[in-house]
Amino acid sequence: MRIVAILLVLMSFIIVGCANEAGDNDKTVLTAEQIKATFEAHDIRLSEPKGLNPGNVFLRMLNQVAPEAYSIHENQLISIYVYSSGQQAEKGLKDFEEKTAAATVVPHSKYRIANVLLFYVAGPALKDERVEKVAEGLLVTK
């Protein structure tokens, strides 16, 4: 009987510990400066995009947040949405999915990391693998 009681107590600690760890990830807050510094650390130069259509789906407000838009390699778009929390970022992602559900959207990669949504728009042949490494790096730093 004592062994069962000890096992129950240990399992309770494990469950509570895992629940707290999962909650802590949602409380992590990244800044636009951290995102840009991570791109620079991977030798990806972010520049002001030129000639973008203001109606571009990756420039629209999502969950009441406007993105910071950058281009890399002159013809690839990076849109960074920084929210106040991970929950708000998740709502932004749902907003994107709702707004584009009936549309044909160009191929893109999307990343939700802590309180940030990041969209990367590039043709499959032009895709820069370092952008994936940036996203992975942000997962580690959060």
TORKOL-4160 file (C-alpha; in steps of 0.2 Angstrom, whole numbers, padded with zeros to 4 digits, m for minus):
142
<pt num="1" X="0000" Y="0000" Z="0000"/>
<pt num="2" X="0014" Y="0012" Z="0004"/>
<pt num="3" X="0022" Y="0009" Z="m0013"/>
<pt num="4" X="0006" Y="0013" Z="m0022"/>
<pt num="5" X="0004" Y="0029" Z="m0012"/>
<pt num="6" X="0023" Y="0034" Z="m0016"/>
<pt num="7" X="0019" Y="0030" Z="m0035"/>
<pt num="8" X="0004" Y="0041" Z="m0035"/>
<pt num="9" X="0013" Y="0056" Z="m0027"/>
<pt num="10" X="0028" Y="0054" Z="m0039"/>
<pt num="11" X="0016" Y="0053" Z="m0054"/>
<pt num="12" X="0007" Y="0069" Z="m0047"/>
<pt num="13" X="0023" Y="0078" Z="m0047"/>
<pt num="14" X="0028" Y="0073" Z="m0065"/>
<pt num="15" X="0011" Y="0078" Z="m0071"/>
<pt num="16" X="0011" Y="0095" Z="m0063"/>
<pt num="17" X="0029" Y="0098" Z="m0069"/>
<pt num="18" X="0024" Y="0094" Z="m0087"/>
<pt num="19" X="0009" Y="0105" Z="m0086"/>
<pt num="20" X="0019" Y="0120" Z="m0079"/>
<pt num="21" X="0033" Y="0117" Z="m0092"/>
<pt num="22" X="0020" Y="0118" Z="m0106"/>
<pt num="23" X="0012" Y="0134" Z="m0099"/>
<pt num="24" X="0029" Y="0142" Z="m0098"/>
<pt num="25" X="0032" Y="0141" Z="m0117"/>
<pt num="26" X="0016" Y="0151" Z="m0120"/>
<pt num="27" X="0022" Y="0165" Z="m0108"/>
<pt num="28" X="0038" Y="0167" Z="m0118"/>
<pt num="29" X="0039" Y="0184" Z="m0127"/>
<pt num="30" X="0050" Y="0187" Z="m0142"/>
<pt num="31" X="0053" Y="0204" Z="m0149"/>
<pt num="32" X="0055" Y="0210" Z="m0167"/>
<pt num="33" X="0073" Y="0214" Z="m0163"/>
<pt num="34" X="0077" Y="0197" Z="m0158"/>
<pt num="35" X="0069" Y="0190" Z="m0174"/>
<pt num="36" X="0080" Y="0202" Z="m0185"/>
<pt num="37" X="0095" Y="0198" Z="m0175"/>
<pt num="38" X="0093" Y="0179" Z="m0178"/>
<pt num="39" X="0091" Y="0182" Z="m0196"/>
<pt num="40" X="0107" Y="0192" Z="m0196"/>
<pt num="41" X="0116" Y="0178" Z="m0186"/>
<pt num="42" X="0112" Y="0167" Z="m0200"/>
<pt num="43" X="0119" Y="0179" Z="m0213"/>
<pt num="44" X="0102" Y="0183" Z="m0220"/>
<pt num="45" X="0101" Y="0202" Z="m0224"/>
<pt num="46" X="0083" Y="0209" Z="m0222"/>
<pt num="47" X="0079" Y="0224" Z="m0233"/>
<pt num="48" X="0064" Y="0234" Z="m0236"/>
<pt num="49" X="0053" Y="0226" Z="m0249"/>
<pt num="50" X="0049" Y="0235" Z="m0265"/>
<pt num="51" X="0034" Y="0235" Z="m0277"/>
<pt num="52" X="0023" Y="0225" Z="m0266"/>
<pt num="53" X="0004" Y="0225" Z="m0269"/>
<pt num="54" X="m0004" Y="0233" Z="m0253"/>
<pt num="55" X="m0017" Y="0219" Z="m0255"/>
<pt num="56" X="m0004" Y="0205" Z="m0253"/>
<pt num="57" X="m0011" Y="0192" Z="m0241"/>
<pt num="58" X="0005" Y="0192" Z="m0231"/>
<pt num="59" X="0004" Y="0211" Z="m0228"/>
<pt num="60" X="m0014" Y="0211" Z="m0221"/>
<pt num="61" X="m0018" Y="0213" Z="m0202"/>
<pt num="62" X="m0020" Y="0197" Z="m0193"/>
<pt num="63" X="m0029" Y="0197" Z="m0176"/>
<pt num="64" X="m0027" Y="0216" Z="m0176"/>
<pt num="65" X="m0008" Y="0216" Z="m0179"/>
<pt num="66" X="0001" Y="0223" Z="m0194"/>
<pt num="67" X="0017" Y="0214" Z="m0200"/>
<pt num="68" X="0034" Y="0220" Z="m0202"/>
<pt num="69" X="0038" Y="0215" Z="m0220"/>
<pt num="70" X="0056" Y="0212" Z="m0227"/>
<pt num="71" X="0063" Y="0205" Z="m0242"/>
<pt num="72" X="0078" Y="0193" Z="m0244"/>
<pt num="73" X="0087" Y="0190" Z="m0261"/>
<pt num="74" X="0076" Y="0204" Z="m0268"/>
<pt num="75" X="0061" Y="0193" Z="m0273"/>
<pt num="76" X="0057" Y="0183" Z="m0257"/>
<pt num="77" X="0046" Y="0190" Z="m0243"/>
<pt num="78" X="0047" Y="0188" Z="m0224"/>
<pt num="79" X="0032" Y="0194" Z="m0214"/>
<pt num="80" X="0034" Y="0195" Z="m0195"/>
<pt num="81" X="0019" Y="0197" Z="m0184"/>
<pt num="82" X="0024" Y="0200" Z="m0166"/>
<pt num="83" X="0009" Y="0198" Z="m0153"/>
<pt num="84" X="0008" Y="0201" Z="m0135"/>
<pt num="85" X="0006" Y="0182" Z="m0131"/>
<pt num="86" X="0007" Y="0165" Z="m0139"/>
<pt num="87" X="m0012" Y="0164" Z="m0137"/>
<pt num="88" X="m0014" Y="0180" Z="m0148"/>
<pt num="89" X="m0002" Y="0173" Z="m0161"/>
<pt num="90" X="m0012" Y="0157" Z="m0162"/>
<pt num="91" X="m0028" Y="0168" Z="m0165"/>
<pt num="92" X="m0018" Y="0177" Z="m0178"/>
<pt num="93" X="m0014" Y="0160" Z="m0187"/>
<pt num="94" X="m0033" Y="0156" Z="m0186"/>
<pt num="95" X="m0037" Y="0173" Z="m0193"/>
<pt num="96" X="m0025" Y="0170" Z="m0208"/>
<pt num="97" X="m0033" Y="0153" Z="m0211"/>
<pt num="98" X="m0050" Y="0160" Z="m0211"/>
<pt num="99" X="m0046" Y="0174" Z="m0222"/>
<pt num="100" X="m0037" Y="0163" Z="m0235"/>
<pt num="101" X="m0048" Y="0148" Z="m0234"/>
<pt num="102" X="m0057" Y="0151" Z="m0251"/>
<pt num="103" X="m0041" Y="0159" Z="m0259"/>
<pt num="104" X="m0027" Y="0151" Z="m0269"/>
<pt num="105" X="m0012" Y="0157" Z="m0259"/>
<pt num="106" X="0006" Y="0156" Z="m0266"/>
<pt num="107" X="0017" Y="0143" Z="m0259"/>
<pt num="108" X="0024" Y="0149" Z="m0242"/>
<pt num="109" X="0031" Y="0143" Z="m0225"/>
<pt num="110" X="0023" Y="0148" Z="m0209"/>
<pt num="111" X="0030" Y="0147" Z="m0192"/>
<pt num="112" X="0022" Y="0150" Z="m0175"/>
<pt num="113" X="0035" Y="0153" Z="m0162"/>
<pt num="114" X="0030" Y="0158" Z="m0145"/>
<pt num="115" X="0021" Y="0175" Z="m0148"/>
<pt num="116" X="0027" Y="0177" Z="m0166"/>
<pt num="117" X="0020" Y="0172" Z="m0183"/>
<pt num="118" X="0033" Y="0172" Z="m0197"/>
<pt num="119" X="0028" Y="0169" Z="m0215"/>
<pt num="120" X="0041" Y="0165" Z="m0228"/>
<pt num="121" X="0036" Y="0167" Z="m0247"/>
<pt num="122" X="0048" Y="0160" Z="m0260"/>
<pt num="123" X="0046" Y="0148" Z="m0274"/>
<pt num="124" X="0051" Y="0130" Z="m0270"/>
<pt num="125" X="0067" Y="0132" Z="m0281"/>
<pt num="126" X="0072" Y="0148" Z="m0273"/>
<pt num="127" X="0069" Y="0143" Z="m0255"/>
<pt num="128" X="0083" Y="0148" Z="m0243"/>
<pt num="129" X="0086" Y="0133" Z="m0231"/>
<pt num="130" X="0093" Y="0146" Z="m0218"/>
<pt num="131" X="0076" Y="0153" Z="m0215"/>
<pt num="132" X="0071" Y="0136" Z="m0208"/>
<pt num="133" X="0087" Y="0137" Z="m0197"/>
<pt num="134" X="0081" Y="0154" Z="m0190"/>
<pt num="135" X="0064" Y="0147" Z="m0185"/>
<pt num="136" X="0073" Y="0132" Z="m0177"/>
<pt num="137" X="0085" Y="0144" Z="m0168"/>
<pt num="138" X="0070" Y="0154" Z="m0161"/>
<pt num="139" X="0063" Y="0138" Z="m0154"/>
<pt num="140" X="0078" Y="0136" Z="m0145"/>
<pt num="141" X="0080" Y="0154" Z="m0138"/>
<pt num="142" X="0062" Y="0155" Z="m0133"/>
